[in-house]
């Protein structure tokens, strides 16, 4: 018996010792825990708490132990239901996630706690072991971050254009208000919800319609610059024209996996800029046209006055030698023609020098009468030079796109042919006219072939330029040809000079003019 008794009492003694040892370990953990630890019964009464609890709550032990947890003034009313639900769940054997509560400490300050509850039994009694973690700093960081996010979102929402943060695989991660109102859906593909698959390749759209998923290599809108932006890790920009609007669009890499995508509707601005550009061009063209007519006036008026002066000289010769009257024809008529030409020139300069007439208007011009009139006046002005002009290929139905300046083109080219002809007794000019087709555009081609001194190859381009004109001793040729080229350019045509006899400039020149035919 004794042995048995001894055998039975020995395990019982070890169990007591082990229980005492476990209790000691628990108490050491309970007292020395870095977090607040509270022991409560199932009714919510506080049985014990460690020093960390008193320090965290700023209450004395006597102000906590024996008090009902839910009746303490430190817990605001808004959080009592969370604690009651936690206790109820734990008592029923359920698993309760941690809850976050905000408590009021004795000194009036607030602290955020993450409350974790565990149930355990001691004999027939049930207890709840609570651990309270101070997460005040964490909550402050979260609140600051949330406030910053809200501020950032408010800034983004205030932007007058849509902006989105998109992943490399085209998933919309976030978007501002305008983008959301425009159809963007967080978590969906930008090409799908925002553009409704309208701008991806047709074969990709057919694949999506058939299988309900993007093709293996994904897809993108035809104007997308994402790959290019990621490849160079540099922002990409372009104007995108969709739905009748113009969007100033950017793709900006944010990191290796996301990019910022924003676009602003600049349709009104771009149209205004285009109108402004056109307006400036019109005024610039008008200003340039004024300069053309200013030079033209000085040049042609000089020629007219020189011709009138020559006629007046001839008239004085006739007065002394009446027998020469028949040789010079009707000098009064010649002078009258030159005066009329001067009046017409002044009228054109006045009309076309007005800045209000910014648009240069072209019309269908019959060249038959204009060319013949220029030839008639030219021949009558230089009767003493025995001018002979042969015209080939001219017909009455030939028309070009231009205006009244066409007469000035003919006058200047004919005048140039005479001025640089060293034969004082005979001037031969051949004018060949034909129709040509270039780049699906019909032209009337004029070739003015003279027997003058010709133009050396290195000077063939320079004679049409202002910088060459200033170095010409005999005034007239340079200025006249510069003006002729400017006028022809305005007509949308071309002018250049070749040798009349190819390879020998001394045999005269061939001035070639190409003007658009009026159909």
C-alpha positions as CSV (number, residue, x, y, z in Angstrom):
1,X,0.0,0.0,0.0
2,X,2.7,2.3,0.9
3,X,4.4,1.5,-2.3
4,X,1.2,2.0,-4.1
5,X,0.6,5.2,-2.2
6,X,4.0,6.3,-2.8
7,X,3.6,5.5,-6.5
8,X,0.3,7.4,-6.7
9,X,1.5,10.4,-4.8
10,X,4.7,10.9,-6.8
11,X,3.1,11.7,-10.2
12,X,0.6,14.0,-8.4
13,X,3.4,16.0,-6.9
14,X,5.2,16.3,-10.2
15,X,2.0,17.6,-11.8
16,X,1.5,20.2,-9.2
17,X,5.1,21.3,-9.7
18,X,4.7,21.4,-13.5
19,X,1.5,23.4,-13.1
20,X,3.2,25.9,-10.8
21,X,6.1,26.1,-13.2
22,X,3.7,26.8,-16.2
23,X,1.9,29.4,-14.1
24,X,5.1,31.0,-13.3
25,X,6.1,31.1,-17.0
26,X,2.7,32.5,-17.9
27,X,2.9,35.1,-15.3
28,X,6.4,36.1,-16.5
29,X,5.1,36.4,-20.1
30,X,2.0,38.2,-18.8
31,X,4.0,40.7,-16.8
32,X,6.9,41.3,-19.2
33,X,5.0,41.3,-22.5
34,X,5.9,44.2,-24.7
35,X,2.1,44.6,-25.5
36,X,-0.8,45.2,-23.2
37,X,-2.3,41.9,-22.0
38,X,-5.7,41.8,-20.3
39,X,-7.4,38.8,-18.7
40,X,-11.3,39.0,-18.6
41,X,-14.1,36.6,-17.9
42,X,-16.9,35.9,-20.3
43,X,-19.0,38.8,-18.8
44,X,-16.3,41.2,-19.7
45,X,-14.9,41.9,-16.2
46,X,-11.2,42.6,-16.0
47,X,-9.5,40.0,-13.8
48,X,-5.9,41.1,-14.3
49,X,-3.7,43.3,-16.6
50,X,0.0,43.8,-17.0
51,X,2.0,47.0,-16.5
52,X,2.0,47.7,-20.2
53,X,-1.8,48.0,-20.1
54,X,-1.7,50.5,-17.3
55,X,1.0,52.5,-19.2
56,X,-0.9,52.4,-22.4
57,X,-4.3,53.2,-20.9
58,X,-2.8,55.6,-18.3
59,X,-5.0,54.0,-15.6
60,X,-4.0,52.4,-12.3
61,X,-4.6,48.8,-11.7
62,X,-7.3,49.6,-9.2
63,X,-9.1,51.6,-11.8
64,X,-9.2,48.7,-14.2
65,X,-9.3,45.3,-12.3
66,X,-12.8,44.3,-11.3
67,X,-14.4,46.8,-13.8
68,X,-16.4,45.6,-16.7
69,X,-14.5,46.1,-19.9
70,X,-17.5,47.4,-21.9
71,X,-18.4,49.9,-19.1
72,X,-15.1,51.7,-19.0
73,X,-15.3,55.3,-20.2
74,X,-12.1,54.9,-22.1
75,X,-14.0,53.0,-24.9
76,X,-16.1,55.2,-27.1
77,X,-19.7,54.1,-27.7
78,X,-19.0,53.5,-31.4
79,X,-16.6,50.6,-30.7
80,X,-18.5,48.8,-27.9
81,X,-20.5,46.7,-30.3
82,X,-17.3,45.5,-31.9
83,X,-15.9,44.3,-28.6
84,X,-19.3,42.7,-27.6
85,X,-19.4,40.8,-30.9
86,X,-15.8,39.7,-30.4
87,X,-16.6,38.2,-26.9
88,X,-19.7,36.5,-28.2
89,X,-17.9,34.9,-31.2
90,X,-15.0,33.7,-28.9
91,X,-17.4,32.2,-26.3
92,X,-19.2,30.3,-29.0
93,X,-15.9,28.8,-30.1
94,X,-15.6,30.9,-33.3
95,X,-12.5,32.4,-34.8
96,X,-12.4,36.2,-34.4
97,X,-10.1,38.4,-36.5
98,X,-8.4,41.2,-34.8
99,X,-10.4,44.4,-34.5
100,X,-9.2,48.0,-34.5
101,X,-10.6,50.3,-31.8
102,X,-9.9,53.9,-30.7
103,X,-9.8,54.4,-26.9
104,X,-9.8,57.5,-24.8
105,X,-7.0,57.5,-22.2
106,X,-7.2,59.1,-18.7
107,X,-5.3,62.1,-19.8
108,X,-7.7,62.8,-22.6
109,X,-5.5,61.7,-25.5
110,X,-6.5,59.0,-27.9
111,X,-4.8,55.8,-29.0
112,X,-5.5,53.2,-31.7
113,X,-5.4,49.5,-30.7
114,X,-5.5,46.3,-32.6
115,X,-7.3,44.0,-30.2
116,X,-6.7,40.2,-30.5
117,X,-8.8,37.8,-28.4
118,X,-8.1,34.1,-27.5
119,X,-10.4,31.9,-25.3
120,X,-9.0,29.4,-22.8
121,X,-10.5,27.2,-20.0
122,X,-9.4,26.6,-16.4
123,X,-11.4,23.9,-14.9
124,X,-15.0,24.7,-15.6
125,X,-14.4,28.4,-16.0
126,X,-13.9,30.2,-19.4
127,X,-11.6,33.2,-19.7
128,X,-10.7,35.5,-22.5
129,X,-7.1,36.5,-23.1
130,X,-6.8,39.9,-24.8
131,X,-3.7,41.4,-26.4
132,X,-3.8,45.1,-27.3
133,X,-1.3,46.3,-29.9
134,X,-0.6,50.1,-30.1
135,X,-1.2,50.9,-33.8
136,X,-1.5,54.6,-33.4
137,X,1.5,55.4,-35.5
138,X,0.5,53.0,-38.1
139,X,-3.0,54.5,-38.2
140,X,-1.5,58.0,-38.5
141,X,0.6,56.8,-41.4
142,X,-2.5,55.3,-43.0
143,X,-4.5,58.4,-42.4
144,X,-1.8,60.6,-43.9
145,X,-1.5,58.3,-46.8
146,X,-5.2,58.3,-47.3
147,X,-5.3,62.0,-47.0
148,X,-2.5,62.3,-49.5
149,X,-4.3,59.9,-51.9
150,X,-7.5,61.9,-51.6
151,X,-5.6,65.1,-52.2
152,X,-3.9,63.5,-55.2
153,X,-7.2,62.2,-56.5
154,X,-8.7,65.6,-56.0
155,X,-5.9,67.2,-58.0
156,X,-6.3,64.6,-60.7
157,X,-10.1,65.1,-60.8
158,X,-9.5,68.8,-61.2
159,X,-7.5,68.3,-64.4
160,X,-9.4,69.2,-67.6
161,X,-8.2,66.0,-69.3
162,X,-8.4,62.3,-68.6
163,X,-5.5,60.7,-66.8
164,X,-5.0,57.0,-66.0
165,X,-2.3,54.8,-64.3
166,X,-2.0,51.7,-66.5
167,X,0.0,48.5,-66.1
168,X,2.3,47.3,-68.9
169,X,-0.3,44.8,-69.9
170,X,-2.9,47.6,-70.4
171,X,-4.8,47.1,-67.2
172,X,-6.2,50.3,-65.8
173,X,-5.0,50.7,-62.2
174,X,-6.5,54.1,-61.4
175,X,-8.2,57.0,-63.2
176,X,-9.4,60.5,-62.6
177,X,-13.0,61.6,-62.8
178,X,-13.0,62.6,-66.5
179,X,-11.5,59.3,-67.5
180,X,-14.1,57.4,-65.4
181,X,-16.9,59.4,-66.9
182,X,-15.4,58.7,-70.4
183,X,-15.8,55.0,-69.9
184,X,-12.6,53.9,-68.1
185,X,-13.1,51.0,-65.7
186,X,-10.6,50.2,-63.0
187,X,-9.2,46.7,-63.5
188,X,-10.2,46.4,-67.1
189,X,-8.1,46.8,-70.3
190,X,-7.8,50.4,-71.6
191,X,-8.4,49.3,-75.2
192,X,-11.6,47.5,-74.1
193,X,-13.6,49.7,-71.8
194,X,-12.2,53.1,-72.7
195,X,-12.1,52.7,-76.4
196,X,-14.6,49.8,-76.8
197,X,-12.2,47.8,-79.0
198,X,-12.7,50.3,-81.8
199,X,-9.0,51.0,-82.4
200,X,-7.3,47.6,-82.0
201,X,-6.4,45.5,-85.1
202,X,-9.4,43.8,-86.7
203,X,-7.9,40.3,-86.3
204,X,-7.4,40.9,-82.6
205,X,-11.0,42.1,-82.3
206,X,-12.3,39.0,-84.1
207,X,-10.1,36.8,-81.8
208,X,-11.7,38.5,-78.7
209,X,-15.2,38.2,-80.1
210,X,-14.6,34.5,-80.7
211,X,-12.8,33.4,-77.6
212,X,-13.7,36.2,-75.1
213,X,-10.0,36.9,-74.3
214,X,-7.2,38.9,-75.9
215,X,-4.8,37.1,-78.2
216,X,-1.7,35.5,-76.6
217,X,0.5,38.5,-77.5
218,X,-2.1,40.9,-76.1
219,X,-3.2,43.8,-78.3
220,X,-3.1,47.6,-78.4
221,X,-4.7,50.6,-80.1
222,X,-3.2,51.6,-83.4
223,X,-2.0,54.9,-81.9
224,X,-0.6,53.4,-78.7
225,X,3.0,54.3,-77.9
226,X,3.4,52.2,-74.7
227,X,6.1,49.8,-76.1
228,X,8.1,52.8,-77.5
229,X,7.9,54.6,-74.1
230,X,9.0,51.5,-72.1
231,X,11.7,50.7,-74.6
232,X,13.5,54.0,-74.3
233,X,12.2,54.8,-70.8
234,X,11.2,58.2,-72.1
235,X,7.8,59.9,-72.5
236,X,6.1,59.6,-75.9
237,X,3.7,62.1,-77.3
238,X,1.5,62.5,-80.4
239,X,-1.7,64.1,-81.6
240,X,-4.4,61.4,-81.9
241,X,-7.4,62.0,-84.2
242,X,-10.5,60.0,-83.2
243,X,-14.2,60.6,-83.2
244,X,-13.7,63.9,-85.1
245,X,-11.6,65.3,-82.3
246,X,-7.9,65.9,-81.7
247,X,-6.3,64.6,-78.4
248,X,-2.9,65.8,-77.2
249,X,-1.8,62.4,-75.9
250,X,1.1,61.3,-73.7
251,X,2.6,57.9,-72.5
252,X,5.0,58.4,-69.6
253,X,6.8,55.4,-67.9
254,X,6.2,55.5,-64.2
255,X,8.3,52.4,-63.4
256,X,9.2,49.2,-65.1
257,X,5.6,47.9,-65.0
258,X,3.3,50.9,-65.1
259,X,2.9,54.1,-67.1
260,X,0.9,57.3,-66.9
261,X,-1.4,57.9,-69.8
262,X,-3.2,61.2,-70.3
263,X,-4.8,63.0,-73.2
264,X,-6.4,66.4,-73.5
265,X,-9.0,67.4,-76.1
266,X,-7.3,70.2,-78.0
267,X,-9.7,70.2,-80.9
268,X,-10.8,73.8,-80.4
269,X,-7.3,75.0,-79.7
270,X,-5.7,73.2,-82.7
271,X,-8.4,74.6,-85.0
272,X,-7.8,78.1,-83.6
273,X,-4.1,77.7,-84.0
274,X,-4.7,76.5,-87.6
275,X,-6.9,79.5,-88.3
276,X,-4.3,81.8,-86.8
277,X,-1.6,80.2,-88.8
278,X,-3.6,80.6,-92.0
279,X,-4.5,84.1,-91.1
280,X,-0.8,84.9,-90.5
281,X,0.0,83.2,-93.8
282,X,-2.7,85.3,-95.6
283,X,-1.3,88.6,-94.2
284,X,2.2,87.5,-94.9
285,X,1.2,86.6,-98.5
286,X,-0.6,89.9,-98.8
287,X,2.5,91.8,-97.5
288,X,4.7,89.9,-99.9
289,X,2.3,90.7,-102.7
290,X,2.5,94.4,-101.8
291,X,6.2,94.2,-102.1
292,X,5.9,92.5,-105.5
293,X,3.6,95.2,-106.8
294,X,5.9,97.9,-105.3
295,X,8.8,96.5,-107.3
296,X,6.6,95.8,-110.3
297,X,5.4,99.4,-110.2
298,X,8.9,100.8,-110.0
299,X,10.2,98.5,-112.8
300,X,7.3,98.7,-115.3
301,X,6.6,102.4,-114.7
302,X,10.3,103.0,-115.5
303,X,9.9,101.1,-118.7
304,X,6.7,103.0,-119.6
305,X,8.3,106.3,-118.9
306,X,11.4,105.4,-120.9
307,X,9.2,104.5,-123.9
308,X,7.2,107.7,-123.6
309,X,10.6,109.6,-123.4
310,X,11.8,107.7,-126.6
311,X,8.5,108.6,-128.3
312,X,8.9,112.2,-127.3
313,X,12.5,112.2,-128.7
314,X,11.3,110.7,-132.0
315,X,8.6,113.4,-132.1
316,X,11.2,116.1,-131.8
317,X,13.2,114.4,-134.7
318,X,10.1,114.4,-136.9
319,X,9.5,118.1,-136.2
320,X,12.9,118.9,-137.7
321,X,12.5,116.2,-140.5
322,X,8.8,116.0,-141.6
323,X,9.8,113.6,-144.3
324,X,10.5,110.9,-141.6
325,X,6.8,111.0,-140.3
326,X,5.8,107.9,-142.2
327,X,8.8,105.9,-140.9
328,X,7.6,106.2,-137.2
329,X,3.9,105.8,-137.5
330,X,1.5,107.5,-135.2
331,X,3.6,108.6,-132.2
332,X,0.6,110.1,-130.5
333,X,-1.1,106.7,-130.5
334,X,2.1,105.1,-129.1
335,X,2.4,107.7,-126.3
336,X,-1.3,107.2,-125.6
337,X,-0.9,103.4,-125.3
338,X,2.0,103.8,-122.8
339,X,0.0,106.3,-120.7
340,X,-2.9,103.8,-120.6
341,X,-0.5,101.1,-119.6
342,X,0.7,103.3,-116.8
343,X,-2.8,104.0,-115.6
344,X,-3.7,100.3,-115.7
345,X,-0.6,99.4,-113.8
346,X,-1.3,102.0,-111.1
347,X,-4.9,100.7,-110.8
348,X,-3.7,97.1,-110.3
349,X,-1.1,98.2,-107.7
350,X,-3.7,100.1,-105.7
351,X,-6.3,97.3,-105.8
352,X,-4.0,94.5,-104.9
353,X,-1.9,96.4,-102.3
354,X,-4.9,96.5,-99.9
355,X,-4.2,94.2,-96.9
356,X,-7.9,93.3,-96.6
357,X,-7.6,91.3,-99.8
358,X,-5.5,88.7,-98.1
359,X,-6.6,85.8,-100.3
360,X,-5.1,85.7,-103.8
361,X,-7.9,84.7,-106.1
362,X,-7.3,83.0,-109.4
363,X,-9.6,82.6,-112.3
364,X,-9.7,81.1,-115.7
365,X,-7.7,83.4,-118.1
366,X,-7.7,83.1,-121.9
367,X,-4.1,83.6,-122.9
368,X,-4.8,84.3,-126.6
369,X,-5.9,87.9,-126.3
370,X,-3.4,88.7,-123.5
371,X,-0.4,87.4,-125.3
372,X,-1.3,89.0,-128.6
373,X,-2.0,92.3,-126.9
374,X,1.5,92.2,-125.2
375,X,3.1,91.4,-128.5
376,X,1.2,94.2,-130.3
377,X,2.3,96.8,-127.7
378,X,5.8,95.5,-127.7
379,X,6.3,95.6,-131.4
380,X,4.8,99.1,-131.7
381,X,7.1,100.4,-128.9
382,X,10.2,99.3,-130.7
383,X,9.5,99.9,-134.4
384,X,13.0,101.1,-135.0
385,X,14.4,97.6,-134.0
386,X,12.4,95.7,-136.6
387,X,11.0,93.2,-134.1
388,X,9.8,89.8,-135.5
389,X,7.8,87.5,-133.3
390,X,6.6,84.0,-134.4
391,X,4.0,82.3,-132.3
392,X,3.4,78.6,-132.7
393,X,0.7,76.4,-131.1
394,X,-1.5,79.3,-129.7
395,X,-5.3,78.7,-129.9
396,X,-8.2,80.7,-128.6
397,X,-9.5,78.0,-126.3
398,X,-6.3,77.9,-124.2
399,X,-6.8,79.0,-120.6
400,X,-4.6,79.1,-117.5
401,X,-5.3,79.7,-113.8
402,X,-4.1,83.1,-112.9
403,X,-5.1,86.8,-112.9
404,X,-4.3,90.1,-114.7
405,X,-0.6,89.8,-113.8
406,X,-0.2,87.4,-116.7
407,X,0.2,90.4,-119.0
408,X,3.1,91.6,-116.8
409,X,4.8,88.2,-117.2
410,X,4.6,88.4,-121.0
411,X,5.7,92.0,-121.1
412,X,8.8,91.4,-118.9
413,X,10.0,88.3,-120.8
414,X,9.6,90.0,-124.2
415,X,11.3,93.2,-122.9
416,X,14.2,91.1,-121.5
417,X,14.6,89.4,-124.9
418,X,15.0,92.7,-126.7
419,X,17.1,94.4,-124.0
420,X,19.8,91.7,-124.2
421,X,19.9,91.4,-128.0
422,X,23.0,92.9,-129.6
423,X,21.4,93.1,-133.0
424,X,20.2,96.7,-133.2
425,X,18.3,96.3,-136.5
426,X,16.4,93.1,-136.1
427,X,15.1,91.2,-133.0
428,X,13.8,87.7,-133.5
429,X,11.7,86.0,-130.9
430,X,10.0,82.6,-131.3
431,X,7.2,81.6,-128.9
432,X,6.2,78.0,-128.9
433,X,3.1,76.9,-126.9
434,X,2.0,73.4,-126.1
435,X,0.1,71.3,-123.5
436,X,1.9,68.9,-121.2
437,X,0.8,66.6,-118.4
438,X,2.9,66.2,-115.3
439,X,2.0,64.3,-112.1
440,X,-1.7,64.1,-113.3
441,X,-1.7,68.0,-113.7
442,X,-2.3,69.7,-117.0
443,X,0.0,72.6,-117.9
444,X,0.3,75.1,-120.7
445,X,4.0,75.3,-121.6
446,X,5.4,78.5,-123.1
447,X,8.9,78.7,-124.7
448,X,10.3,82.2,-125.4
449,X,13.3,81.7,-127.6
450,X,15.5,84.7,-128.4
451,X,18.8,85.4,-130.2
452,X,20.3,87.5,-127.5
453,X,23.6,87.3,-125.6
454,X,22.4,84.2,-123.7
455,X,22.9,83.2,-120.1
456,X,25.9,81.3,-118.8
457,X,25.2,78.0,-116.9
458,X,26.4,79.3,-113.6
459,X,24.0,82.3,-113.9
460,X,20.9,80.5,-115.1
461,X,19.4,80.3,-111.6
462,X,20.9,83.5,-110.3
463,X,19.0,85.7,-112.8
464,X,15.8,85.0,-110.9
465,X,17.2,85.9,-107.5
466,X,17.3,89.3,-105.8
467,X,20.9,89.0,-104.6
468,X,21.9,88.7,-108.3
469,X,19.8,91.6,-109.5
470,X,21.6,94.1,-107.4
471,X,24.9,93.4,-109.2
472,X,23.5,93.9,-112.7
473,X,24.7,97.1,-114.3
474,X,21.9,97.4,-116.7
475,X,18.8,97.8,-114.5
476,X,15.7,96.0,-115.6
477,X,16.6,92.4,-116.4
478,X,17.2,91.2,-112.9
479,X,14.3,93.0,-111.3
480,X,11.9,92.0,-114.1
481,X,12.8,88.3,-114.0
482,X,12.6,88.2,-110.2
483,X,9.1,89.6,-110.4
484,X,8.1,87.2,-113.2
485,X,9.2,84.3,-111.1
486,X,7.3,85.5,-108.0
487,X,4.2,86.0,-110.1
488,X,4.5,82.6,-111.7
489,X,5.1,80.9,-108.3
490,X,1.9,82.6,-107.1
491,X,0.1,81.0,-110.0
492,X,1.5,77.6,-108.9
493,X,3.7,77.4,-112.0
494,X,7.4,77.3,-112.8
495,X,10.0,79.2,-114.9
496,X,13.5,78.4,-115.8
497,X,16.0,79.2,-118.6
498,X,17.8,76.9,-121.0
499,X,20.1,77.5,-124.0
500,X,18.2,78.0,-127.3
501,X,20.8,75.8,-128.9
502,X,21.6,73.1,-126.3
503,X,25.2,73.4,-125.1
504,X,25.9,76.9,-126.6
505,X,24.6,79.7,-124.5
506,X,25.9,82.4,-126.9
507,X,23.2,81.5,-129.5
508,X,20.5,82.9,-127.2
509,X,18.1,81.8,-124.5
510,X,14.9,79.8,-124.1
511,X,12.8,81.0,-121.2
512,X,10.3,78.2,-120.3
513,X,7.2,78.9,-118.4
514,X,4.8,76.3,-117.1
515,X,1.3,77.4,-116.0
516,X,-1.6,75.3,-114.8
517,X,-4.2,74.8,-117.4
518,X,-7.8,75.8,-116.5
519,X,-10.0,72.9,-117.3
